[in-house]
Amino acid sequence: MMHSKVRKVGNSAVMTLTTEMLALLDVKEGDSLFVLRGDDGSLRITAHDPEVMAALEAAEIVMDENRDLLAALA
C-alpha cells in the first residue's frame, strides 16, 4: 500500500503522487488522470479514459467481425 496526504494549495486540496505512483500509472507531470468511484465508495485512478477504452474495445470487436469486408474496402 502507498501513502499520500491531502494538503491545501490556494483554494484547492491536492494529493501528491510519489515518483513510484507516477511510474505505476505510466504518467508524467501534465498528463491527465481519470478518477472513478466504485460502488463501495472507493476511488480508482487511471491514466486512460474508461469511456474511450470501452469504445475502442467495441470498435475492435466490430473490426474483427468484418475483417474481410474492411480488407476489400481498403
NUMARTI-968167 format. One record per residue (C-alpha): z, x, y; chain; residue number from 0; residue in one letter. Coordinates in steps of 0.2 Angstrom, whole numbers, plus 5000, padded with zeros to 4 digits. Each point is the difference from the previous one (the first is absolute). Layout:
Z=Z; X=X; Y=Y; chain=A; n=NUM; res=A
...
This chain:
Z=5000; X=5000; Y=5000; chain=A; n=0; res=M
Z=4996; X=5006; Y=5018; chain=A; n=1; res=M
Z=5011; X=4997; Y=5015; chain=A; n=2; res=H
Z=4995; X=4996; Y=5018; chain=A; n=3; res=S
Z=5009; X=4993; Y=5015; chain=A; n=4; res=K
Z=4995; X=4988; Y=5013; chain=A; n=5; res=V
Z=5002; X=5006; Y=5018; chain=A; n=6; res=R
Z=4995; X=4993; Y=5017; chain=A; n=7; res=K
Z=4986; X=5007; Y=5010; chain=A; n=8; res=V
Z=4997; X=4991; Y=5016; chain=A; n=9; res=G
Z=5000; X=4982; Y=4996; chain=A; n=10; res=N
Z=4995; X=5002; Y=4982; chain=A; n=11; res=S
Z=5010; X=5004; Y=4984; chain=A; n=12; res=A
Z=4991; X=5013; Y=4990; chain=A; n=13; res=V
Z=5002; X=5007; Y=4982; chain=A; n=14; res=M
Z=4996; X=5019; Y=4998; chain=A; n=15; res=T
Z=4989; X=5004; Y=4985; chain=A; n=16; res=L
Z=5004; X=5017; Y=4993; chain=A; n=17; res=T
Z=4986; X=5013; Y=4995; chain=A; n=18; res=T
Z=5003; X=4995; Y=4982; chain=A; n=19; res=E
Z=4997; X=4981; Y=5004; chain=A; n=20; res=M
Z=4984; X=5004; Y=5009; chain=A; n=21; res=L
Z=4994; X=5010; Y=4986; chain=A; n=22; res=A
Z=5004; X=4986; Y=4987; chain=A; n=23; res=L
Z=4991; X=4988; Y=5011; chain=A; n=24; res=L
Z=4985; X=5012; Y=5003; chain=A; n=25; res=D
Z=5001; X=4997; Y=5019; chain=A; n=26; res=V
Z=5002; X=5010; Y=5015; chain=A; n=27; res=K
Z=5005; X=4997; Y=5018; chain=A; n=28; res=E
Z=4990; X=4987; Y=5008; chain=A; n=29; res=G
Z=4994; X=4991; Y=4984; chain=A; n=30; res=D
Z=5004; X=4982; Y=4998; chain=A; n=31; res=S
Z=5013; X=4993; Y=4987; chain=A; n=32; res=L
Z=5001; X=4982; Y=4994; chain=A; n=33; res=F
Z=5017; X=4992; Y=4996; chain=A; n=34; res=V
Z=5001; X=4986; Y=4987; chain=A; n=35; res=L
Z=5016; X=4990; Y=4997; chain=A; n=36; res=R
Z=5004; X=4996; Y=4982; chain=A; n=37; res=G
Z=5007; X=4984; Y=4993; chain=A; n=38; res=D
Z=5016; X=5008; Y=4998; chain=A; n=39; res=D
Z=5001; X=5005; Y=5018; chain=A; n=40; res=G
Z=4995; X=5018; Y=4997; chain=A; n=41; res=S
Z=4987; X=5009; Y=5010; chain=A; n=42; res=L
Z=4985; X=5010; Y=4993; chain=A; n=43; res=R
Z=4991; X=5013; Y=5011; chain=A; n=44; res=I
Z=4982; X=5004; Y=4996; chain=A; n=45; res=T
Z=4987; X=5010; Y=5008; chain=A; n=46; res=A
Z=4986; X=4987; Y=4995; chain=A; n=47; res=H
Z=4998; X=4983; Y=5006; chain=A; n=48; res=D
Z=5003; X=4988; Y=4985; chain=A; n=49; res=P
Z=4987; X=4987; Y=5006; chain=A; n=50; res=E
Z=4986; X=5013; Y=5001; chain=A; n=51; res=V
Z=5005; X=5007; Y=4983; chain=A; n=52; res=M
Z=4999; X=4983; Y=4992; chain=A; n=53; res=A
Z=4983; X=4997; Y=5008; chain=A; n=54; res=A
Z=4994; X=5017; Y=4994; chain=A; n=55; res=L
Z=5006; X=4996; Y=4982; chain=A; n=56; res=E
Z=4991; X=4983; Y=5001; chain=A; n=57; res=A
Z=4984; X=5008; Y=5006; chain=A; n=58; res=A
Z=5001; X=5012; Y=4986; chain=A; n=59; res=E
Z=5001; X=4986; Y=4987; chain=A; n=60; res=I
Z=4985; X=4991; Y=5008; chain=A; n=61; res=V
Z=4990; X=5017; Y=5000; chain=A; n=62; res=M
Z=5004; X=5003; Y=4982; chain=A; n=63; res=D
Z=4995; X=4982; Y=4995; chain=A; n=64; res=E
Z=4983; X=5002; Y=5009; chain=A; n=65; res=N
Z=4997; X=5019; Y=4997; chain=A; n=66; res=R
Z=4982; X=4997; Y=4994; chain=A; n=67; res=D
Z=4995; X=4988; Y=5014; chain=A; n=68; res=L
Z=5007; X=5012; Y=5013; chain=A; n=69; res=L
Z=4991; X=5015; Y=4992; chain=A; n=70; res=A
Z=4983; X=4990; Y=5001; chain=A; n=71; res=A
Z=5003; X=4996; Y=5018; chain=A; n=72; res=L
Z=5004; X=5018; Y=5005; chain=A; n=73; res=A
